[in-house]
Amino acid sequence: LQQFSDTGSRKEHVKITSESKPGFLERLSETSGGMLMGLVTFLLSFYLLFTNEGRALRTAKSLDEGLSLVIPLDSIHGMSQQNEGRLVHLAGALSTSKPLFDPSYGLSIQAVKLKRHVEMYQWVEYEDSTEYEENGEIKKETKYSYNTEWKSEVVNSRNFDREIGHKNPSAMAVESFTAVSPNVQVGSFVLSKGLVDKIDNFKQLSLSNLEDPHADVTRGGDYFYHSENPRRPEVGDLRVSFFYAGLSGDDPHLGSADKVTVIARQRGDQLVPYHTKSGDVLQILYPGDLSVEEVFQKEHESNTMKTWALRAAGWLSMFVGISLMTRIFYTLVDWFPLVRDLVNIGLKAFAVCVATSLSLLTISIGWLFYRPLWALLIGLLSVVPIVVAKSRVPPKKQQ
């Protein structure tokens, strides 16, 4: 099968703007605004770090509770009243009541989700700026380049530096959409909306077995092209591809229905969210046939990754906040190049040490109510960056 490729054309132009070098008071005013922004960022980092620890511990506690209570079902084709309202574990093939279809392109598939993805051939603007000082002025040289590309969102060419010759349509004639099956089951059990939302492992649908749906639509590879010449597309041309998630019936070209593993609360023939004593909600779905232990291990790993990602975000927010708040010292000496560079290095080192210490201290406070011994250990670690920083300062010579 032949895959059409676009032949992008690139155009460039350069624009130079200049402005007088800001005076000391103007730089000081800008720094003051940055200090206020830094203070807000600094305070938000405490909230992020503290709440993240509570969330992580609450999630871990809920997962431990779920693991101790979950009941593996013997069969997915029958319902036992004994399990009513309880947390259950089951694995099986997905099934839906009827196929999803897109009549515009003569396409149908037995799946949980069908996504139509539309792209338009458009102009895209790129900027590359450099600043330099000349004759007491700050000059900015900006190189604008334009290239034609397939984009899934409409690019507003009115915001281009030079729209003439690079004008895009204001809308797409065909819209993207995602169809979701109204009734998704595993055996005799109907999945809740929250569980269906977790079925998102989309795969591109091969169009090799389909005919061209209209005279003005050409199939090339796994795309339908709305173009007079798909080999040399023009601005405004469209190409459409399809993706599916959760194959829910045996297909001669795609294979057997996808299997999933679910842990949720049984309510009649429904699988719904389970509310833990810690205040969390358990409704878990993974592709494949997994044991109870494998599912909860994956959940714990996911919780750990999220916790460390938010810790890193909290530390970075604190570092940026401190850097912005201490920027005024840099501004006060920025006309002395050597002093300015030394002050800049010192301020960065200060921000790293203080952000690390305060982050560890905030994390330890977050753990205080749950695991006091760990909180004490982390609290002691928070002092280490300051001790290390002080130890690197040379002692004063004795008089």
C-alpha positions as CSV (number, residue, x, y, z in Angstrom):
1,L,0.0,0.0,0.0
2,Q,1.2,3.5,-0.8
3,Q,1.5,6.2,1.9
4,F,1.2,9.7,0.6
5,S,3.8,12.1,2.0
6,D,3.5,15.9,2.2
7,T,6.0,18.1,0.4
8,G,6.3,21.0,2.8
9,S,7.7,24.3,1.5
10,R,9.6,26.6,3.8
11,K,9.8,30.4,3.6
12,E,11.7,32.8,5.9
13,H,12.1,36.5,6.7
14,V,14.0,38.4,9.4
15,K,12.7,41.2,11.6
16,I,14.8,43.4,13.8
17,T,13.4,45.5,16.6
18,S,15.3,47.8,19.0
19,E,14.5,49.4,22.3
20,S,16.6,51.6,24.7
21,K,18.5,49.8,27.4
22,P,16.3,49.8,30.6
23,G,17.6,52.0,33.4
24,F,18.3,51.0,36.9
25,L,14.9,52.0,38.3
26,E,13.1,50.2,35.4
27,R,15.1,47.0,36.1
28,L,14.3,47.4,39.8
29,S,10.6,47.7,39.1
30,E,10.6,44.6,36.9
31,T,12.5,42.7,39.7
32,S,9.9,43.8,42.3
33,G,7.1,42.3,40.1
34,G,9.1,39.1,39.8
35,M,9.6,39.0,43.6
36,L,5.8,39.1,44.0
37,M,5.4,36.3,41.5
38,G,8.2,34.4,43.3
39,L,6.4,34.8,46.7
40,V,3.2,33.3,45.2
41,T,5.1,30.4,43.6
42,F,7.0,29.8,46.9
43,L,3.8,29.6,49.0
44,L,2.1,27.3,46.4
45,S,5.1,24.9,46.6
46,F,4.3,24.3,50.3
47,Y,0.7,23.5,49.5
48,L,1.7,21.1,46.7
49,L,4.3,19.3,48.8
50,F,2.2,19.0,51.9
51,T,-1.1,17.8,50.2
52,N,0.9,15.4,47.9
53,E,2.2,13.5,51.0
54,G,-1.3,13.2,52.4
55,R,-2.6,12.0,49.1
56,A,0.2,9.5,48.6
57,L,-0.3,8.0,52.1
58,R,-4.1,8.0,51.8
59,T,-3.8,6.2,48.4
60,A,-1.4,3.6,49.8
61,K,-3.7,3.0,52.8
62,S,-6.7,2.6,50.5
63,L,-4.8,0.1,48.3
64,D,-3.8,-2.0,51.3
65,E,-7.4,-1.9,52.4
66,G,-8.6,-3.0,49.0
67,L,-6.1,-5.9,48.8
68,S,-7.3,-7.2,52.2
69,L,-10.9,-7.1,51.2
70,V,-11.0,-8.0,47.5
71,I,-12.8,-11.3,46.4
72,P,-11.8,-13.0,43.2
73,L,-14.9,-14.2,41.3
74,D,-15.1,-17.8,40.3
75,S,-17.1,-17.0,37.2
76,I,-17.9,-13.8,35.2
77,H,-21.1,-15.2,33.8
78,G,-23.1,-15.5,37.0
79,M,-23.8,-13.2,40.0
80,S,-23.6,-14.3,43.6
81,Q,-25.7,-12.4,46.1
82,Q,-23.0,-13.0,48.7
83,N,-20.8,-10.6,46.9
84,E,-23.3,-7.8,46.7
85,G,-21.7,-4.5,47.7
86,R,-18.2,-6.0,48.0
87,L,-15.0,-5.4,46.2
88,V,-14.5,-8.0,43.5
89,H,-11.8,-9.0,41.1
90,L,-12.5,-10.5,37.6
91,A,-10.9,-10.8,34.2
92,G,-12.4,-11.5,30.8
93,A,-13.1,-10.4,27.3
94,L,-14.8,-7.1,26.6
95,S,-18.2,-7.2,24.9
96,T,-20.6,-4.5,23.5
97,S,-24.2,-4.7,22.4
98,K,-23.7,-3.2,18.9
99,P,-20.8,-2.0,16.7
100,L,-19.7,1.6,16.5
101,F,-19.8,3.1,13.0
102,D,-19.0,6.2,10.9
103,P,-21.4,6.3,8.1
104,S,-19.6,9.2,6.3
105,Y,-16.7,6.8,5.6
106,G,-18.6,3.5,5.5
107,L,-16.7,2.2,8.5
108,S,-17.8,0.1,11.5
109,I,-16.1,-1.9,14.3
110,Q,-17.1,-3.9,17.3
111,A,-15.2,-1.9,19.9
112,V,-15.6,0.2,23.1
113,K,-14.3,3.4,21.5
114,L,-13.9,4.6,17.9
115,K,-12.0,7.8,17.2
116,R,-12.0,9.8,14.0
117,H,-8.9,11.9,13.8
118,V,-8.9,14.8,11.2
119,E,-5.9,16.8,10.2
120,M,-5.6,19.8,7.8
121,Y,-2.7,20.8,5.7
122,Q,-1.8,24.3,7.0
123,W,0.9,26.9,7.3
124,V,2.8,26.9,10.6
125,E,4.9,29.8,11.8
126,Y,8.2,29.3,13.7
127,E,10.2,31.9,15.6
128,D,13.9,32.0,16.4
129,S,15.0,35.1,18.4
130,T,18.4,36.4,19.5
131,E,19.1,39.5,21.6
132,Y,22.2,41.7,21.5
133,E,23.4,45.1,22.6
134,E,24.4,47.7,20.1
135,N,25.0,51.5,20.6
136,G,23.4,51.4,24.0
137,E,20.2,49.7,22.7
138,I,18.8,46.2,23.1
139,K,18.2,44.8,19.7
140,K,16.1,41.7,19.0
141,E,16.5,39.8,15.8
142,T,13.7,37.4,15.1
143,K,13.8,34.9,12.2
144,Y,10.3,33.9,11.1
145,S,10.0,30.7,9.0
146,Y,6.8,29.2,7.5
147,N,6.3,25.5,6.7
148,T,3.3,23.5,5.5
149,E,2.3,20.6,7.8
150,W,-0.6,18.3,8.7
151,K,-2.1,19.7,12.0
152,S,-5.1,18.3,14.0
153,E,-6.0,21.8,15.3
154,V,-6.7,24.9,13.2
155,V,-3.7,27.2,13.1
156,N,-4.8,30.8,13.3
157,S,-2.8,32.6,10.6
158,R,-4.1,36.0,11.7
159,N,-1.5,35.9,14.5
160,F,1.4,35.3,12.0
161,D,3.9,38.1,11.6
162,R,3.3,37.9,7.9
163,E,-0.1,36.5,6.9
164,I,0.1,37.4,3.2
165,G,1.0,34.2,1.4
166,H,0.5,32.0,4.5
167,K,-3.3,32.1,5.1
168,N,-5.1,29.1,6.6
169,P,-8.8,28.3,6.5
170,S,-10.7,29.3,9.7
171,A,-12.3,25.9,10.2
172,M,-12.2,22.3,9.1
173,A,-15.0,20.9,6.9
174,V,-14.8,17.6,8.7
175,E,-14.6,17.4,12.5
176,S,-12.8,14.9,14.8
177,F,-14.9,12.9,17.2
178,T,-14.8,9.9,19.5
179,A,-17.7,7.5,19.7
180,V,-18.1,5.4,22.9
181,S,-20.3,2.3,23.3
182,P,-23.2,2.9,25.7
183,N,-23.0,-0.6,27.1
184,V,-19.7,-2.3,27.9
185,Q,-19.6,-5.6,29.6
186,V,-17.1,-8.3,30.9
187,G,-19.2,-11.5,31.0
188,S,-22.5,-10.6,32.7
189,F,-21.2,-7.5,34.4
190,V,-21.7,-3.9,33.1
191,L,-18.8,-1.5,33.5
192,S,-19.3,1.9,35.0
193,K,-18.5,5.1,33.1
194,G,-15.3,5.5,35.2
195,L,-14.1,2.0,34.2
196,V,-14.9,2.6,30.5
197,D,-12.9,5.9,30.6
198,K,-9.8,3.8,31.5
199,I,-10.0,1.9,28.2
200,D,-7.8,4.2,26.3
201,N,-5.1,2.1,24.6
202,F,-6.0,3.4,21.1
203,K,-4.6,1.6,18.1
204,Q,-4.7,2.9,14.5
205,L,-7.3,1.1,12.4
206,S,-6.1,-0.3,9.0
207,L,-8.2,1.0,6.1
208,S,-6.8,-1.5,3.6
209,N,-10.0,-3.5,3.4
210,L,-12.2,-0.4,2.7
211,E,-13.2,1.2,-0.5
212,D,-13.1,5.0,-1.2
213,P,-16.3,6.3,0.3
214,H,-16.8,9.2,-2.1
215,A,-15.6,10.4,-5.5
216,D,-13.7,13.3,-3.9
217,V,-12.1,11.1,-1.2
218,T,-9.0,9.0,-1.9
219,R,-7.6,6.3,0.3
220,G,-3.8,6.2,0.8
221,G,-2.3,3.8,3.3
222,D,-4.4,4.2,6.5
223,Y,-5.7,7.7,5.6
224,F,-8.7,9.0,3.7
225,Y,-7.6,12.2,1.8
226,H,-9.9,15.1,0.9
227,S,-7.5,16.3,-1.8
228,E,-7.2,16.6,-5.5
229,N,-3.6,15.3,-5.4
230,P,-2.7,13.6,-2.0
231,R,0.9,13.3,-3.2
232,R,1.1,17.1,-3.4
233,P,-1.4,18.4,-0.9
234,E,-2.5,22.1,-0.8
235,V,-3.3,24.2,2.2
236,G,-6.8,23.4,3.3
237,D,-6.7,19.7,2.3
238,L,-7.8,17.2,4.9
239,R,-6.7,13.7,5.8
240,V,-8.7,11.4,8.1
241,S,-7.5,8.4,10.1
242,F,-9.3,6.1,12.6
243,F,-8.3,4.6,16.0
244,Y,-10.1,2.1,18.2
245,A,-9.7,1.1,21.8
246,G,-11.1,-2.1,23.5
247,L,-11.9,-4.5,20.7
248,S,-15.1,-6.1,21.9
249,G,-15.8,-8.9,19.4
250,D,-13.8,-11.3,17.3
251,D,-12.7,-9.6,14.1
252,P,-11.3,-11.5,11.0
253,H,-8.6,-8.8,10.5
254,L,-8.0,-7.6,14.1
255,G,-8.2,-10.8,16.1
256,S,-10.0,-11.8,19.3
257,A,-11.7,-9.4,21.7
258,D,-9.4,-7.6,24.2
259,K,-9.2,-9.0,27.7
260,V,-9.3,-6.7,30.7
261,T,-8.9,-7.1,34.5
262,V,-11.3,-5.2,36.7
263,I,-11.4,-4.5,40.5
264,A,-14.6,-2.7,41.5
265,R,-17.7,-3.0,43.7
266,Q,-20.4,-5.3,42.7
267,R,-23.9,-3.8,42.6
268,G,-26.3,-6.2,41.0
269,D,-24.9,-6.7,37.5
270,Q,-23.0,-3.4,37.7
271,L,-19.3,-2.9,38.5
272,V,-19.2,0.5,40.3
273,P,-16.7,2.6,42.4
274,Y,-15.7,1.2,45.8
275,H,-15.3,3.9,48.5
276,T,-12.5,3.0,51.1
277,K,-12.4,4.0,54.7
278,S,-9.6,6.4,53.9
279,G,-11.9,8.4,51.6
280,D,-10.5,7.2,48.3
281,V,-12.3,5.5,45.4
282,L,-11.2,2.1,43.9
283,Q,-12.3,1.3,40.4
284,I,-9.3,-0.3,38.6
285,L,-9.0,-1.6,35.1
286,Y,-5.9,-2.9,33.3
287,P,-5.6,-4.6,29.9
288,G,-4.8,-8.3,30.0
289,D,-5.5,-11.1,32.5
290,L,-3.8,-10.1,35.8
291,S,-3.9,-11.6,39.3
292,V,-5.1,-9.5,42.3
293,E,-1.5,-9.2,43.5
294,E,-0.3,-8.0,40.1
295,V,-3.0,-5.3,39.9
296,F,-2.3,-3.9,43.3
297,Q,1.5,-3.9,42.7
298,K,0.9,-1.9,39.5
299,E,-1.3,0.6,41.5
300,H,1.4,1.0,44.2
301,E,4.0,1.6,41.5
302,S,1.7,4.2,39.8
303,N,1.2,5.9,43.2
304,T,4.9,6.0,43.8
305,M,5.7,7.5,40.4
306,K,3.0,10.2,40.9
307,T,4.3,11.0,44.3
308,W,7.9,11.5,43.2
309,A,6.8,13.5,40.1
310,L,4.8,15.9,42.4
311,R,7.7,16.1,44.9
312,A,10.0,17.2,42.0
313,A,7.4,19.7,40.9
314,G,7.1,21.1,44.4
315,W,10.9,21.4,44.8
316,L,11.2,23.1,41.4
317,S,8.4,25.6,42.3
318,M,10.2,26.4,45.6
319,F,13.5,26.8,43.8
320,V,12.0,29.2,41.2
321,G,10.1,31.1,43.9
322,I,13.3,31.6,46.0
323,S,15.3,32.6,42.8
324,L,12.7,35.2,41.9
325,M,12.5,36.6,45.4
326,T,16.3,37.0,45.7
327,R,16.8,38.4,42.2
328,I,16.9,41.9,43.6
329,F,20.5,41.3,44.9
330,Y,21.5,40.4,41.3
331,T,19.9,43.6,40.0
332,L,21.7,45.8,42.5
333,V,25.1,44.7,41.2
334,D,24.4,43.9,37.6
335,W,26.6,46.7,36.3
336,F,29.7,45.0,37.7
337,P,30.2,41.9,35.5
338,L,32.5,40.0,37.8
339,V,30.5,40.7,41.0
340,R,27.3,40.0,39.1
341,D,28.4,36.5,38.1
342,L,29.6,35.7,41.6
343,V,26.4,36.9,43.1
344,N,24.4,34.9,40.6
345,I,26.2,31.7,41.4
346,G,25.8,32.3,45.1
347,L,22.1,33.0,44.8
348,K,21.5,29.8,42.8
349,A,23.4,27.8,45.4
350,F,21.4,29.4,48.2
351,A,18.1,28.7,46.3
352,V,19.1,25.0,45.9
353,C,20.0,24.5,49.6
354,V,17.0,26.3,51.0
355,A,14.5,24.7,48.5
356,T,15.9,21.2,49.4
357,S,15.8,21.8,53.1
358,L,12.3,23.3,53.1
359,S,11.0,20.6,50.7
360,L,12.2,17.9,53.0
361,L,10.9,19.7,56.1
362,T,7.4,20.1,54.5
363,I,7.4,16.4,53.4
364,S,8.3,15.4,57.0
365,I,5.4,17.5,58.4
366,G,3.1,15.8,55.9
367,W,4.2,12.4,57.3
368,L,4.0,13.5,60.9
369,F,0.4,12.5,61.4
370,Y,0.8,9.1,59.7
371,R,4.3,7.8,60.3
372,P,6.1,9.8,63.0
373,L,9.4,7.9,62.9
374,W,9.8,8.5,59.1
375,A,8.8,12.1,59.6
376,L,11.6,12.5,62.2
377,L,14.2,11.0,59.9
378,I,13.2,13.2,56.9
379,G,13.2,16.2,59.3
380,L,16.8,15.5,60.2
381,L,17.7,15.1,56.5
382,S,16.3,18.6,55.9
383,V,19.1,20.0,58.0
384,V,21.9,18.3,55.9
385,P,21.9,20.9,53.0
386,I,22.3,23.8,55.4
387,V,25.1,22.0,57.4
388,V,26.9,21.1,54.2
389,A,26.6,24.7,53.0
390,K,27.9,26.1,56.3
391,S,30.8,23.6,56.3
392,R,32.1,25.0,53.0
393,V,32.3,28.5,54.4
394,P,36.0,29.1,55.4
395,P,36.5,29.8,59.2
396,K,37.5,33.4,60.1
397,K,41.2,33.8,60.8
398,Q,42.0,34.3,64.4
399,Q,43.1,37.8,65.3
